[in-house]
Structure formats: C-alpha cells, structure tokens
Amino acid sequence: MAHRGDRASAVADLSLSVLVAANVLAVIAESVSSVANTYRSFFHAFEAVSVLIFSVEYAMRIWTAAERDPQHPFKSRLRYIRSPMAIVDFLAIAPFYLHALFLVDLRFMRVLRLLRVFKLTRYSQAMGMLLSVFRREAHAFGAATFILFSVLVIAASGIYLAESRIQPDAFGSIPAAMWWAVATLTTVGYGDVVPVTIAGKIFGACISIAGIGMVALPAGLLASGFSEELKKRRERYEDEVVQALEDGVITSEETADLESLRDALGISSDSAERILKKFVQIQESGQLTECPHCSKPLDFSFED
C-alpha cells in the first residue's frame, strides 16, 4: 500500500487549520470598535505573522508542484497556480499586500481577509467533502439554480402586476419586487413588504407554497450528494482493506496506512471498525475465504 501521510504532515495541517480559524476570528473581533482600538497593535502583528506563514506555504506549494511532472516543472507550477485551491491561497494573502502597495479602503480589505476561511477546504475533511459534492453535482445544482431564478423572475413579475399601482414604493418595478420574491420563495417572510390586493394575496399564497418545493430542491441534491460521497469513500476504504489482505495478513504498517487513509477520507473510527468486523464475520461464516482481487486465502490476522 502507498504511504498516506505522516505525523508531521498531520501536525502541519492541523496547525494551519487553527491559524486560518484564528484569522477569521480576528477579523470578526476587529469589527467591534472597542476591541479593535484596544488590541490594534496585536491584530496588526498577528496579521503580519499570519501572512508570512501563508506566503511561505504558498511559495512552497508552487515550488513542490514541479514534482508532479519533473520533465516540465514550469508547466506543472503554472498549472498549480491556476488551480482553484491555489487561487484560494493567493486570495488569502493578497489583501495584505494590496493594502501595503495601493491606497484602498481598509474596510474592503478586512472583508477580503475572510476569504481565508476557504483555505479550510484543504485541511478539513468536511469542507473537502462539501467541495467534492458541489464539483460532482455541478450540473444538477446549475439546473436547480436556473429553476430558482426562473421562478424568482415569475414571482417578481406577477406581484409587480398585482401591486405596483397600490404600492408603488415597494413594488414599483420588477427589480424592486424581487426582494419580496426572494423572502417569500425562501419561506423567510420578513413581513416588511406584503401584498394588500386580493390578486396579490392569492398570487403570494401560490408563490409561498411553490417556495417550499424550490427550497427543498437544492437541499435534497446536497443531502443525496453527501450520502453518495460518503458511500464512495467507504467503498474506497473497503477496497484498501481488501488490498491490504492480499497476503492474508494486515501488518502494523498496513494498519497505520489504513488509519491515515481513514483520516484522509473523513471516515469515523467506528465506521472503519465496523468495516473490518464485517470482513471478519464474513470470513468466520465461511462465505468468503479468499480475496476477491487475487483469490488468496484471507485469515484476517493482525500483526503486532
């Protein structure tokens, strides 16, 4: 089995995750005037140190990207720079340098610093899984978004026709009516703008009912996508378990590799243990006595 990682890389990933989270918390804390004024020097020093660490990490990732294709190091690095994760890494440090080199609004720079939270997609299995679901279900989410936008336009247009004469301030145009359409379709219903005509109330009731299904559509896609992604990851882990048992023994090194893979895939320890127990029960029942890949006997013994 291939090496899946080591303790040093795990510690580095955890440390960077904590640093990213601390940066997001610092940006949030700086939005409180009293806190920002009291700890201004601390926030500036913390920002400088964080950007230095992120910059070194970004440079190292670009440099080591050449290992993927040693014969074409420049193309490998350029390909990495254009990758989504590299763009996120760049956006995490860009605000600091932009503010230092150009005269820009500091408040705008603080907002951009919140983009660092997307760096967690590299170090967090949960956010990585979410990104994988969005990537795999991109077409389905695109179709759902198109449907939502179409219904939004219909809702805004309908309420504009029904209420524009009575309430010109709230429904004087279709773009103005879209605020009501969004609040109604998402079933939020702030109540700041409501229809008063009979036609408007009837139309609003229909849109409210339709909104229940519209909101459930992307939520259902996300839930099914998560379920499928978890299933695929468990199947991959099972394949690695079977591969480790090709020689009939799970060695201590293979056990460590399986543990690293389990952590990388975001599978809980309980789930991994159930997978191993499943193979043991199958072997004990006599239903499976050899590896499905190489037909070698499986004894499911563990080496200390």
N, C-alpha and C positions, 0 to 999 in steps of 0.2 A: 504493500500500500504506500501511496505517496505521502510525503510529510505534509501535515495540515497546518502547522504553526508551532510556536514555542511559547514559553512563559514570557520571554522578553517582549515579543510582539503583542501578546495579550495585555501586558502591563502598559505598553506604549499606547495601544488602542484605548484602554480604559482611562489613561491619563489625559489623552486628547479629548475624549468624550467629556470628562469632568471639566476640562478647560473651556470647551465650547459652551457647556451649560453655564459655567460661571460667567462667561462673557455675555450671554443672553440675560442672565440675572443682573449683571452690572448695568446693561443698557436700560433695563426696566427700572432699576433703582435710581439711575440718573434722571429719570423723568420726574422724580419727586424733587422739587426745588430745594427743600431743606436738606435732604440727603446729599444732593449734588453740590451744594455750596459748602457743606461741612467736610466732605471727603473728596473734594475736587482733585487734589494732588494725588490721592491714592488711585482714583479712577484713571487719571492720565498715565500714571506709572504702570498700572495693570494693563491698560490698553497697549502701551508700547511693548511690554514684555510679551503679551499675547500675540501681537502682530509679528514680533521677531520669531517666535516659535512657529507660528503658522507659515511664515515666509520660508523658514528653513525647511519645514516639511514639504511645502510646495516645490521648492527647488530640488529637494532630494527625490521626490516622486518623478519630476521631469527627467532628472539625470538617470535614474534607475529604469525608466521606461524603455531605454535602449536595450535592456536585457531581453525583451520580448522578441526582438529581431536584431541580433548583433550585426548582421550584414548591412542593415540600413538604420543606423542609430538616429540620424536626423529625422527620417520619416516616422520612426517609432515615437520620438519625442513630440513631433508635431501632431501626430495622431492623438497622443495622450492629451496635449494641450487643448485640442478641440473636443475632447470627450466631456460629457455632462458633469462628471464628478470633478474634473479639473477646472471647469468653468465655475463651479460652486466654490472650489478652493480659492480661485482668483478673486471672486466677488467677496470672499470673507476678509481679504486683506486690502482690496482696492480702496475702500473708503478712507482708510488711514492715510495712504499715500496721496490720494486725490486731495484730501483736505490740507495736506502738508505742501503740495505743489501748486494748488489753484485756490482762488478765493471763491469758495462755495458755501452754501448755507450749512452751518453746523448741525442744525436740527435734521436736515435731509441726510447728512452723513450718519447720524445716530440711527436713523431708520434703516439705512443700508446695512449697518452692522448687524442687524437682526437676521440678515441672510446667513450668518454663521450657523444658525440652527440647522440648516440643510446639510452641514458637514456631518451631522449625526447619522445621515443615511449610510455613511461608510462604516461607522463604528457600532451602530445599533442594528441588531438583527430585526427588530420590529419595524423600524423605518425602512430598512433594506427590503424587507418583505413587502411593505406597502408599495415601495417603488417598483418592485418586480410585478406586483399585481397591476399597477397602472400601466406599466410597459406592455404586459401581455394582453390586457383588456383595453388597449388604447382605442381600437376601432369601436368597441361596444360603448365605451364612455363617450367617444365622439358622437355616436348616433344618439345617445341619451341626451347629450348637451344640445344637439341640434333640435331634438324634440322639445326640450325645455325652452329653448329660445323661441321656437315657433309658437308654442302655447303662450309664452310671455307676450309676444307681439300681438297675438289674437286677443289676449285678456286686456292689454292696454288699449288696443283699438276699440274693443267693444265698450269698455267703461267710458272711454272718451266720447263715443257717440251718445251714450246714455246720460252722461253727467256734465258734459262740457258747458252747456247753456246754463245749468243751475249753479254749478260750482266752477266758474272759470279759473279761480285761483289754484284749485287742486287738480283739476282735470282739463286745463286749458289747452293742452297739447298731448299727443301720444307719448312723447318722451317724459312729460311730467306725470302722466298716468302710470308709467312703468314702475314708479315707487310703490303705488298701491298694488300693482300686479305682482311684484316680487314678494311683498309682505303677505299677500293673500295666497299665492301659489305655494309658498313655503310653510303655510299654515301658522305663521308667526302672529299676524293680525295685531299690529300696534294700536290700531284704533284712532290714529291721528287724522286719517283721511278715510271717510266712509261714504258709500253711495246713499243718497236720500230719495231718489226717484224709485217708483215701483219697478221699472225696467232695469235700473241699476242694481237694485237689491236682488232681483231674480237672477240677473247675469252674475252678480257677485257670489250668490249661493252656488251656482253651477261651477264657477271657477274654483271655489273653495273645495268642492267635492273632487273636482279634477286634480286639484293640487295634491291631495292625499296620494294619488297614484303617481304623480310626477315626482314627488319627493322620494317615494319608495323605490322608484326605478333605479337611480344610481346607487342607493343604499343596498338594494338587492344584488346589483352587479358587484359591488365591493365585498359583500359578505360571501357570495359564491366564489369570487376570485380568491379571497383569503382561504376559504376551505380547500379549494383546488391546489393552491400553493402549498399549504400545509401537507396535503396528501402527497404531492410530488416530493417534498422534502423528506417525508417519512419513507417513501419508496426508495429514494436515493440512499438513505441511511441503511435500509434493509439490504439493498444491493451491496453496500460496502461490508455489511456484516457477513453476507454470503461469500464475498470475495475473500474476507479475512479467514473464513473457514475452509478455503480450498485445500489447505494442507491438513485439515482435520483438527487444528489447534488454534486457539486465539492466544497469541503470545502477549507478553506485557507491552511490547512496543506497539502491536496492533491495537491493544486496548487503549493505549494513550492516543493513537491516531483516531480511533473511533470517538473518543471523548472530545478531541479537538474538532472533529467533523460535526459532532452533535452540537457543540457550542456555536460553530460557524453557521449551521443550518437553523439555529434557534429552536431546537427540539429540547423539551424538558427532560430532566433526568428520569422522571417517572415513565415518560413515553419510551425513552431508549431502553429502560429496564424491561418494560413490557414487550418490546420487540425481541429482545434477547430471550426472554422467558417463552415467548411464542415459539421460537425455533426449538427450544429445549423440550417443550411439551409435544411438538410435532415429532421430534426425534424419539422421545420416550414412547409415544403411541405407535411408533413403527410406520407412520405414514410417510416419513421422509428419512431415508437412511444415507443418502448421498447428495452431494452438492449439485444443484440444477445446472451449474455452469460447466463443471469438469467431471461430474459423476464420481468424484472421490467420496469415500465414506466420511461422515460427519460424526464426531464423538462429542462435540460441544464442551470439550475440556478446557480449562483455563490454566495458563502457566503463571506461576508466581514470579 
